[in-house]
């Protein structure tokens, strides 16, 4: 049985006329207040949940919120966690 011919592949070179190089400005470090707010939100959410578990039944407004206390605590922590994506 005869063998088929092997094709030679040429190296790919991207076209130079389609894109012009753009200089990207290096981003500096985040402001120190950003870090304080980020960690503060995470700790505030944790503190909200701990207080809800330990003394939530003694605090009037937390009793009125009911299960929304979990949503508030987790929302605070998740907001702080999402802020870590932009922290430099």
C-alpha positions as a LaTeX table, in Angstrom:
\begin{tabular}{lrrr}
\hline
Residue & $x$ (\AA) & $y$ (\AA) & $z$ (\AA) \\
\hline
Unk1 & 0.00 & 0.00 & 0.00 \\
Unk2 & 1.48 & 3.43 & $-0.91$ \\
Unk3 & 2.28 & 5.96 & 1.82 \\
Unk4 & 0.65 & 9.36 & 1.74 \\
Unk5 & 2.76 & 12.47 & 1.46 \\
Unk6 & 3.44 & 14.43 & 4.67 \\
Unk7 & 2.62 & 18.11 & 4.41 \\
Unk8 & 5.15 & 20.60 & 5.66 \\
Unk9 & 3.62 & 23.20 & 7.96 \\
Unk10 & 4.88 & 26.74 & 7.83 \\
Unk11 & 5.34 & 28.72 & 11.02 \\
Unk12 & 2.41 & 31.03 & 11.78 \\
Unk13 & 3.19 & 34.73 & 11.68 \\
Unk14 & 0.43 & 37.10 & 12.74 \\
Unk15 & $-0.34$ & 39.95 & 10.38 \\
Unk16 & 1.29 & 43.20 & 11.48 \\
Unk17 & $-1.14$ & 45.60 & 9.83 \\
Unk18 & $-4.16$ & 44.70 & 11.99 \\
Unk19 & $-2.97$ & 45.68 & 15.44 \\
Unk20 & $-0.93$ & 48.57 & 16.63 \\
Unk21 & 0.88 & 48.07 & 19.91 \\
Unk22 & $-0.61$ & 49.95 & 22.86 \\
Unk23 & 1.46 & 50.80 & 25.88 \\
Unk24 & $-0.20$ & 49.69 & 29.09 \\
Unk25 & 0.30 & 51.97 & 32.04 \\
Unk26 & 1.51 & 50.07 & 35.08 \\
Unk27 & $-0.98$ & 50.29 & 37.92 \\
Unk28 & 0.48 & 51.29 & 41.25 \\
Unk29 & $-0.41$ & 49.87 & 44.63 \\
Unk30 & $-3.87$ & 50.39 & 46.09 \\
Unk31 & $-4.57$ & 53.22 & 48.48 \\
Unk32 & $-4.12$ & 52.18 & 52.14 \\
Unk33 & $-7.74$ & 53.10 & 52.88 \\
Unk34 & $-8.87$ & 50.52 & 50.32 \\
Unk35 & $-7.18$ & 47.76 & 52.29 \\
Unk36 & $-8.69$ & 48.99 & 55.57 \\
Unk37 & $-12.20$ & 49.05 & 54.07 \\
Unk38 & $-11.72$ & 45.63 & 52.47 \\
Unk39 & $-10.62$ & 43.89 & 55.66 \\
Unk40 & $-13.08$ & 45.95 & 57.70 \\
Unk41 & $-16.02$ & 44.68 & 55.66 \\
Unk42 & $-14.90$ & 41.08 & 56.03 \\
Unk43 & $-14.45$ & 41.45 & 59.78 \\
Unk44 & $-17.72$ & 43.38 & 60.18 \\
Unk45 & $-19.61$ & 40.61 & 58.38 \\
Unk46 & $-17.98$ & 38.00 & 60.61 \\
Unk47 & $-18.77$ & 40.04 & 63.73 \\
Unk48 & $-22.38$ & 40.47 & 62.57 \\
Unk49 & $-22.82$ & 36.71 & 62.29 \\
Unk50 & $-21.10$ & 35.99 & 65.61 \\
Unk51 & $-23.25$ & 38.57 & 67.44 \\
Unk52 & $-26.33$ & 37.13 & 65.74 \\
Unk53 & $-25.51$ & 33.66 & 67.02 \\
Unk54 & $-24.51$ & 34.67 & 70.54 \\
Unk55 & $-26.85$ & 37.55 & 71.38 \\
Unk56 & $-29.22$ & 37.98 & 68.45 \\
Unk57 & $-32.27$ & 37.12 & 70.52 \\
Unk58 & $-31.46$ & 39.88 & 73.06 \\
Unk59 & $-31.02$ & 42.70 & 70.51 \\
Unk60 & $-34.35$ & 44.10 & 69.32 \\
Unk61 & $-33.49$ & 45.11 & 65.75 \\
Unk62 & $-31.67$ & 41.83 & 65.12 \\
Unk63 & $-34.71$ & 39.92 & 66.32 \\
Unk64 & $-36.89$ & 41.88 & 63.91 \\
Unk65 & $-34.54$ & 41.11 & 61.00 \\
Unk66 & $-34.77$ & 37.39 & 61.63 \\
Unk67 & $-33.06$ & 35.35 & 58.92 \\
Unk68 & $-31.99$ & 38.51 & 57.08 \\
Unk69 & $-29.12$ & 38.67 & 59.57 \\
Unk70 & $-27.42$ & 35.88 & 57.63 \\
Unk71 & $-27.87$ & 37.75 & 54.36 \\
Unk72 & $-26.43$ & 40.94 & 55.88 \\
Unk73 & $-23.43$ & 39.17 & 57.41 \\
Unk74 & $-22.60$ & 37.17 & 54.30 \\
Unk75 & $-23.16$ & 40.18 & 52.02 \\
Unk76 & $-20.63$ & 42.19 & 54.03 \\
Unk77 & $-18.07$ & 39.40 & 53.89 \\
Unk78 & $-18.60$ & 38.74 & 50.18 \\
Unk79 & $-18.28$ & 42.45 & 49.40 \\
Unk80 & $-14.92$ & 42.50 & 51.17 \\
Unk81 & $-13.90$ & 39.34 & 49.35 \\
Unk82 & $-14.84$ & 40.82 & 45.98 \\
Unk83 & $-12.73$ & 43.86 & 46.80 \\
Unk84 & $-9.66$ & 41.63 & 46.99 \\
Unk85 & $-9.84$ & 41.18 & 43.20 \\
Unk86 & $-8.95$ & 44.83 & 42.64 \\
Unk87 & $-6.37$ & 45.03 & 45.44 \\
Unk88 & $-2.84$ & 45.62 & 44.19 \\
\hline
\end{tabular}
